[in-house]
Amino acid sequence: MTDLIGGLIDVVGERHVLVEPAAQQRFLRDFSWYSPVLADAFVDTRIDAVVQPATLAELAELVALGVRHRAPMTVRGAGTGNYGQSVPLYGGILIDMRRLNRIVSLGEDSVEVEAGAVWEDVEVAARSVGRELRIMPTTYHVATVAGFLAGGSGGLGAVTYGRTWDNHNFASVELLSAEDPPRTLRLEGDDLRFVLHTYGTVGIVTRLRLPLVAAHSWQGWYATFESFDACYELGWELSDDEAVLKRLVSVHEAPIPSMFEPVKRLFTPDQSAALLMLDEGSVERARAAVGRFGGVLRPWPNKPLITEFPFAHTVLWTKKHDPASTWLQTRFKNDRQVALEQVHQLQARFGRRVVNHIEFVRTPDGLNPSGLPALFTSDPREIDAVIAFCEQIGVQVANPHSYVVKEGGMVKDIAAVVAFKARTDPFGLLNPGKLDGTFYAGAVNR
């Protein structure tokens, strides 16, 4: 280990190799504490060194050094993930990618960036030439581009362009293999499935190319309703209306909106609410739709930003309201009435113990109501009962209480990903234990 630490310092300098436990602590946690199961799983996490490369040449040297020492290597961005994606299980080296943050090229149709580039910085650059990104995470102020590729799924823009793996929302990726010396591989098209939501287990992403579209003038709005049915119907209506330009359609069953502590004054405990990001030219069409379903549309206040409340942010606010609560990820049927009936079945079976929160997402198979329901229970048996009932009524469940890709349910062809990893990570050193629950013993018993 002394030789390994010395080698890391030779590459990036002593200032960018963190070995003191106090300096490492912030790199050993993410938002997996949303889950009581994952909070327990990561309570004793340790790392041998955090290293912060500034160039691709330094990164390649670090990877080669790690391979020579058979040291586990875990890559990390801003740590905004919810499943322990970048929390190391077996020590070794944690590679902080945030100094690799350059915008390499910017064109009319695409932008190429280094892995540690922050989404907000890329969006600002695109807007300087009248363009914008298709999708980005709601944590865009701090989240890195490669971090969202490797550990995210939906976010702003998903209602129009889909999730990370839909509609070529990532155009191409370059990555380093875990070999000595590492190889550079370029993935495009269907091959991107090997790196999408696989937690950095198959290679170290270095550069990414993202498609751009014409920039819009987005505004935050919220609509309140006396029933969740009306709120849901409005959400589907706006999401399915191509004449309404939108970046977010997020619907929340009462009393969730009243748990949004900084803006709870906007809602009563009996009101369901839709959070919307609309192009200014679509507001009046949206207002008319809200009125048809008996709701009231109002502008979102200047602060805090509306993006701090949808998707997994909702889990943060419900847990602050009730620390014993937790969450699930669900996919209702891609059918307006069938999905609403599934919502009714959940309401009838569990009442206020399961409260619905739905993000509308455009998939290749059609519009999908993707649920992130709040579970107001800490009993594992109750959580299992909710999962079993969802599966019984045809609601797909992705498990946010596991740090293993295979168990999360979002990556379907695990066998193909494992086979690809065998070619790019022959010693099993990249984020071991995360892909399918297995790891190469040599990565641990150095």
C-alpha positions, 0 to 999 in steps of 0.5 A: 500500500505504501508503494501504491500511495507513493505512485499516486502522489508521483502522478498527481501530487501530494495535494490531490491524494487524500489518505486521512480518514477525515479528508475522505469522509465526504467521498464515502457517502451519497444519497443512499441514506434515503434507504434504511437498507443501504444506510446500514450497508454502508455504515463502515465504508472505507477507502485507502486513497482518494485521488484527483487527476486533472488530465486524461494522461494522469488518469491513464497513469493512475489506472495502470498503477491501480492495475499493477497493484490489483487495487479496486478502483471506484470512480466518482463524480459529485456523489448525488446518486441514491443507490450507493453507485460510487460508494466503494465496497472493498477499499482501494482507490476512489478516483474523483473525476471533477477536475476533468471538467473541460468542454472539448468542443461545441457545435450546432448539433452536439457538445463534447465534454470531459467526464467531470463536466458539470451539467449546468456548465454545459447547459450555459455553454450550449445556451451561449450559441442558442442551443440547450441539452435534451435531458439533464438531472435535477441536480444539474448544479453539481452533478457530473455528466458521466455520473448521470450516465453511469448512475442516473436514469430520468430528469429534466427533459425526460417528459419529451426525450426520455431517459438516459438510454432512450432516443440517443440522449447520449451520442457517444462515449469514450472510456478507458479499460482497466488494463496496464496500459489501459485501452481507449474504447469508443461506444456509440449506438446500441453499445452504449448500453454497457455503460448506461446505469452500470455504475462505472463497473465496465470502464472509466468514462473519459469523454462524452458527446451529447446532442443539442436542440434549440434553446427554449425559455423555460418557466416554472409553474404549479397547479393545485387540485382537490383530487389526485385523479384530476392531477394525474389526468392533467399530467397525462394531458400535458405530457401527451400534447405535442403542442405544449413544450415542456421540460418537466411534468411531475404530479404529487398526491396529497399530502406530499406537496405540503411536505415541501418545507421551503414552499409548503405555504403554497399548498394545503394538506388536502391538495395534490399538485403538478410541478411544471416547466413550460416554454413561455409560449405554451403557458396559456394552452397549459392553463386551459388544460388545468382549468378543464380538470378543475385546477388552478395554475400559478407561477412558481416563486423565484426561489427555491427553484422548482427543480429542487422538488421533483424526481428523487428530491421528493424523497428528501422532503418526505423523509425530512417530514417523516424520517421513518419513511422510504420510497420505491421506483415503479413503472405503471402501464403505458396506458392512461386509464390502465395506469390510473386504475393501478393507482386506485388499486394501490390507494385501496390496498395501502391508503396513506401508507403509500402516497403517489408521486409520478414523473411522466417520461416519454419512452420509445414505447409511448408515454410512461407514468413512472412512480416514485411513491413515498412509503410511510413505513419502516417495516421491511415486511411492509415494503416487501408487501408493497412490492409484491402487490405492485407486481401482482397488479402489473406495476413494474418495480425497480428496487432502490434498496440495493447497490447491485445493478442486477437487483435494481431492475433497470439494466435488463441484459446483465449477461451482455454487460458482464461479458463486456466487463470481462474484456475491459476489466479482466481483473475485476477491479472496477467498483467490484461487487456492484454489477452482479454481486460478484467480485474478483478475489484478487481485487481484494486480497492484494 
